Amino acid sequence: MARAENKETASPTARLVADVARKLRVRKGWTQEQLGKEIGFSAAAVSAMETCAQPASDEMLVQLERVLGNGMEVFEQAREYIRLEKYPPQFKDYVLLEQKALVLRMYALVVIHGLFQTEAYARALIGGGYPPLSEQRVEELVEARVARKALFDRQPVATIELVLEESALRRPIGSEEIMQEQLLHLTECAKRRNVTLQVLPMDCGLSGEHAGDRGEMTLVETPEHDHLVYMETQDESLLIRDPGKVSTYAQRYARIRSQALTPRESLGLVERLVGEQR
């Protein structure tokens, strides 16, 4: 939502986009209304973008590149920077690693991992969090989270593993319809050749051991084959680079994975839950 106070808090990238877009528009001799017609937005939306009352959305940047870019890719490059600026502070360092990761191995407990969330599920989750966020901030975070899914189709291909607690599959978020859509999306992800999904059953502790009782983690292998561990809790994050500690977490993750259902069994469980939702 366009707000006057946004002009004071606009990011450097949003200000640069506004300035470049305005100058290129004026150079073409167009009014804000004319530019709006060319890119599929109202004159008010163009005005809000140029004054930073409402920073350009991802879709607006795509259209600005098409109409005003002239092969310079200024607006295309701005998409990446604006997206990064929308992430919470504690997440910004990690997301740069995630985008370029060679391998990601994740263990998620409470809800579906963000990389696998549908837009509706993410909106319900973020919008229902505490402290409450403005509608604009919710949409910014949803847009940024959904954009992460480009990793699934990135070249070179990333290898993605997820061990997910069964309780996260059974915990409804938003509505039954949203949850069914989320579970269906999860089955589609699980069928990708570069994705492995395993479910850690709720009764795994009956054997006397639950390797995942210390919380979530993400193991990252970079293109340079460095290995790191990322953890986040209560809006605080930790990025671990120490080889000894990383090794310990990798061994713990391997143990968690060994206690989970096989990929085939896991997909079958999710598909059964989809059937129960209908």
N, C-alpha and C positions, 0 to 999 in steps of 0.2 A: 504494500500500500504506500502510495506517495505521501510523504510527510515533510513538512518544512524542516524539522529537526534533523532529517536524514542528510541534509546539505552539509551540516556541521560535522557529521560522523562518517561521511563517505570515504571509502578507502582510496589510496593513491591510484589504483588501477581504474576504479570507477570514475575518478576525476579525469584521468587520461582519456578514457573512452569517450566521455562526454565532450571533452575539448576537441579531440580529433574528429568525432562525428559531426560536431557543429561546424568546424572549419571546412570539412569536405562537403557538407550540405550547402554551405554558403558559396563555396567555390562553384558548385553546380548551378547556383541560382535558384535553389529550391526553398520553399517555405517548409515549416515543420509539418504542415498538413500534406504537402506533396511527398515529402520523405515518408511520412506515415503510410500513405497509399502504396508506395513502392515496396515497403517492407511488411505491410499487413498489420500495422498498428495505428492507433488513433494519434491525432496531433497532440492531444494531452499527454499520451504516453511518451512521445518523442520529446516534448517539453520537459517532462519529469526526468527523463534520462539525461538531457542536456544540462539541467540544473542540479542533478544529483539528488533530487527529491525522491526518485525511485531508480536505483541503478539498473542498468540493462540486464534483462534476463538472458538466459543461455540462448533461447530461441531468437531474441532480438539481435544478439551478437551474430548469430548465424546469418540472419537476413541483412544486417549491416555489412557483413563481409561480402555477401553476394552483390549488394547494390553499390557500396562505397569502397570496398576493399581494393579494387584495381590491382589485384595480384600481390599486394603487399603483405597480406595475412595478418594485419595489425589486430583486427577484431578476433580472428581465429586464435591468435596467441593470447589475447586478453581473456578468452574463455577459460583457459587453464588457470590463469592467475586469479581471476574472480572466483572461480570454483574453490581454489585453495583458501582464499580469504573467508569463505563462508564456513569452513570447518571450525569446530571448537578449538581453542588454543592448544589444549593438551594433545590434540589429534593431528595437528599439522605436520609435525616431523615424521610421524609414522606413515601418513597417507602418501608422502613422496616415495617412501620405501615400497609401499604396497603397489603403487602404480608401475614400478619397474622390476618388481620381484620376479625371480626365476621360479621359486617355489614358495608356496604359503601352506603352512600346516596349522590349523586352528582348532581350538577346543572351546565350545560355547555352552553355557549353562542355562541361563534364565530365559532368554528369548532367542529367536532365530538370529543367527549372525548377520550383521549389517550388510555384508557383501551379498547375502542371499535374500534380502528382504524385498518384497514388492513395494511399490510406491504407496499403496493404501495402508499396508501394514506399518511401514515406516512413519507415515503421517499420524496414524493412530497412536503409535508408540511415542513419538516425539511430542505430539500435541497433548498427550496425557501425562507427560513427565512433570517433575517438580524441581525447582520452582516453575510456575507457568510461564510460557513464552508468548510473545506477540504472534499474531497470525503471520506476519511478514517473516519473522525469524524462523518459525516452524517451516514455512515454505522454502526458505533458504537452505535449511538443514536437510529437508527432504530432497530437494534438487541435488544437493551436494552428495548425499548418500546414494541416490539412484545413479548418479554419474559414475560412481566407483565400479559399477557392473561392466563398464567397458573393458575391464581387465579380462573378463571371460573370453572375449574375442580378439584380444590383443595379439599382435605379432611382434616378436617371437612369442609363441604360446607359453602361457604360465601354467604350471602344475598347481592345482588347488585341492587341498584336502580339508575336510571338515568333520570333526567328531562332535556330534550334537547330543546333548542330554535329551532323553525321551520326554522329560517334563516340559521342555520348551515346545515340543510338538503338540502337547495336550493343553497348553495354557492359552486360552483364547484371548486375542488382542483385537480390540475394535468391535468386531461383530463376527457372527458365524460365517457370513459371506466373505468377509475379509480374510478370515482364517482359512477357509477352504481354498480361496485363490492363492494364498501364501503356500499352502501345502502342495497344491498343483504345481506352482512355480518351482518348489523345491524338488519335486520329482523330475521336472524338465532339466533342472540344473544337474541332478544326479546322473542323468543319462548322457551328459557330455563326456567326451573321451578324455578331456583334461581335468575332470572333476571326480573326486572320490568322496562319497558321503557315507559316514557310518554313524549309527545311533548307539549311544551308551544307554542300555536299558535301565529302568528305574530299580530293578531288583539286582543290579550288579553287585551291590554290597553284601548280598546274602552269602557270597562265597567267603566272606571275611576280609575282603580287600576292596577298596575303592580308591584307585590311583588318582582320580580327578577331584578329590575332596578339598584341594587347596585353591581351586578357582580356575578361571579362564586364562588362556594364553594363546599367543600367536607366534609361531616360529617362522622366521623369514630367511630365505637364501637369496642373496643379491646376485646380479649378473656377474659380479667379481668373485662369487662363491664365498662371500663372507656370511657368517651365520649370526643372527640376532634373535632376541626374544622381546616381544612387546606385550605389556599387560596394562589394563586400565580398570579402575574401580572408583566409584564415587567421584567422577569427574577429575580424577588424578591419573596420570600415566607414568609408565616406567619403561625405558628402552634399555635393554641389557646387551652389552657387547662383550663382556668378559668371557673368554673361551671356556673356562672351567664351569662357570654358572650356566652358560648356554648349553653345555654338554649335559649337565644335570637335568635341565628342563627338557631337553630332547629325549633323554632316557625316560623321563616321567611321561612325556607325551606318547612315546612308543608303548608304554605300559597301559596308558588309557586306551589307546587304539586296540591293543590286544584284548581288552576286556569288553570292547564294543561288538555289536552285531557285524556280520560281514556286509560288504556293500550290497549284495543281492538281498540279504535278509532285511537290511535297513530300508531299501527301496520298497520292499514288500510291506513293511510296517507303515511307511508314510502313505502308500497307496491304500492300505486298509483304513487308515484314519481319514483319508479323503472320502472314502465310501461311507464312513460313519457320519460325516458332515452333511451328506446329501439327504 
